[in-house]
Amino acid sequence: MSDFFIARQPIYDRKLYVYAYELLYRSSENNHANVVDGDDATSQVLVNALMEVGLPELVGQSLAFINLTERYIVEGLPPSLAQDNLVLEVLEDIAPTEAVIAGLKELKAAGHVIVLDDFICDGSKQALVELADIIKFDLFTLPGGTLTEQVKKLRPTGTRLLAEKVETPEEYEYCKALGFDYFQGYFFCKPKIVKGARTLTSRMAIMQLLTKLQNPELDFSELQALVAQDVSLSYRILRYINSAHFSVGRKVESIQQAISLLGLNTIKTWVAILAMSSVDDKPYELILTALIRAHMCEKLSIDTAISAENAFTVGLFSVLDAFINKPLDEILDDLPLSDTLHHALLDKTGELGQLLSLVLSYERGQWNNLSNTQYDSNTLRTAYLASIRWAGDISDSLIAKK
């Protein structure tokens, strides 16, 4: 198991009752953010807070403040992560573009409280002010006189105000006198680190999922229900389908919509890939190998009688024994594969089995096994290099931020 970290810092109301907790990204027990990639930090906070720990354990009945980057505002939160008690903080460097305003309106319509983080009122972000429920001021960057002016400008809007980085009794009393509604800072409490161990994905759960996916009678509604049972899987599928790889032209907000746009077989394939890539104690290279084999088999199946779908599946499943830690024959006995796929994987027989054997030989540099093939060396080299590039692009997005 690998450890994860998340920090939480309480936010108090004027009676010094806890109003909410801000959930903060941490990469270690060192109580500093060290954010390199804002999108990744937000993703990790969301996944760790909602899936690994759970909001009830982190914040009880209180609200949870989470920083949002522009990407999450524009693309929105997957429905499986859109919890009612999430308060969404708009980072200070986000400009009020049309896409940002439209995204915030959707999030607000969905019931989320919108907060402007580290705000400075200069008129350039009036469109954001009109959507904000709470505006947060950083006392470290705003001296007393400037803070007073900022508060006077915003008082007529009726927006609630939050003072951040309150570090002394004098600062607290001053902000309270100015009419601030909420307070946060070291004077009250430093962020506390929550450390946990990520739960490894159950190999049995993966096998059960793969078994159901290979059922030829699996229909639209059954696949939707199957994916919806796993919040983490739902989140990763929707995030991935909304990525540049698919370019579907509009935001995909539900598994039902994803299946409608991409088709049942395509979604089944990507659910299988995402499920296999979620095995946390397996090396990066294993899913990379599976993807290279799958894509190379698919490319070489073009202009043959072999189904491209079967070619991709045989390459992908060729590493199942390493993923599941079980002999391949035992795994295949539990999977409702067609006889063609079964024998191709187990015995390397039939056209599909010969194709897989060819790909494995090329991967391993067993050139003597390639002399009696219909493919010339240039075709094989081109297919292999293209598959490496494709698999690298895909695995980066699947694994780096899962």
C-alpha positions, 0 to 999 in steps of 0.5 A, a space after each residue: 500500500 502507498 500512503 496518501 496525505 491530506 491536510 484540513 484546517 477549520 474555518 470558524 464563524 463569529 461565535 467561534 463554532 466550526 463552520 467548515 474545514 478547508 481540505 489542502 493538498 499535501 504530498 508528505 507529512 511535511 505540512 507544506 503544499 509543494 504544489 507542482 501541478 494544480 490540476 493534479 493537486 485538486 484531483 488528489 484532494 478530491 479522490 483522497 477526501 471522497 474515496 480514500 477517507 470519506 468526507 464524513 470522517 474528515 469534516 463530519 457534518 461541516 462543509 468542505 472547502 476545496 480549491 478548484 483550478 480553471 480546468 475543473 471549473 470549465 469541465 465541471 465535477 463528475 457527478 459521482 464527486 459532486 457532493 452536496 457539502 463541497 464548497 468550491 474555491 476559485 483560485 486567485 489567478 483564474 480570470 473571469 473568461 466566458 468559459 469560467 463564468 459558464 462553468 461557475 454558473 453550472 456549479 452554482 446551479 448544482 447547489 455548490 457554494 462558490 468562494 473567491 480565494 485570496 481576493 483583491 477587489 479592483 473591478 476586474 473580476 466583477 463577474 466573479 463577485 456576482 456569482 460568489 457566495 463568500 469572498 476570502 481575504 488573505 491578511 498577509 497580503 492586505 495591510 489594515 487600511 487596504 483591508 478596510 477599503 476592500 471590505 467597504 467596496 464589497 459590503 453593499 453586495 451582501 456577500 459573506 466575507 472570510 478572513 484568512 491567515 488570522 495569526 494574532 488576537 489583534 487581527 481577529 478582533 480587527 476583522 470581527 469589528 470590520 464585520 467578517 463572517 468567518 475566520 481561518 488561520 494559525 491563531 485558531 488552528 494550524 492545518 492538521 495532516 491526515 495520513 492513510 494507506 490507499 486501499 489496493 484494488 481487489 484482484 477479485 473485484 477486477 476479475 468479476 468486472 472483467 467477467 461481466 464485461 465479456 458477457 456478450 449479453 451485457 446491455 446498455 443499462 447493465 453496463 451503466 449500473 455496473 460502472 456506477 457501483 464503483 465511484 472511483 471507476 466512474 470518476 476516472 472514466 468520465 474524466 478520461 472521456 472528457 480528455 483531449 484523447 476522445 475529443 467528443 465535442 461536448 462535456 460528457 456528464 454521465 456514464 449513460 451519455 458516454 455510452 451513447 456517444 462512444 458505443 457499448 463496445 468502446 466503453 467496455 474496452 476502456 472500462 477494462 483498461 481503467 480497471 486493470 490500470 487501477 491495480 496499485 501494487 503493479 509496476 507502470 510498465 505492466 499496463 504499458 506493455 498491455 497497451 502496446 500489445 493491444 494496439 499493435 495487435 489491433 493495427 496488424 489486424 487491419 486488412 485481415 479477417 481478424 476482428 479489430 476488437 478481438 485483436 485489441 482484447 487478446 493483446 490487452 488480456 495477454 498480461 492478465 496472469 501478471 495482473 491477477 497473480 494467477 495462472 492464465 488457464 485458471 483465469 480464462 476458466 472464469 472468463 466467458 471468452 469466445 473459444 477463439 479468444 480463449 485458445 488464442 490466449 492460452 495456446 496461441 492457436 488460430 489466426 488470432 493466436 498466431 497474431 498474438 504470438 507474432 507481437 510477442 516475438 517482435 516485443 522480445 526480439 525473437 527474430 527467427 520467429 518472424 521469418 514466415 509472416 505476412 508482414 515485412 519488417 517495415 510494417 512491424 517496426 512501424 506498428 510497434 513504434 506507433 503502439 509505443 507512442 499511443 500507449 505512452 500517451 494513454 498510460 500517462 493520463 491513466 496512471 499519472 493522475 489516477 
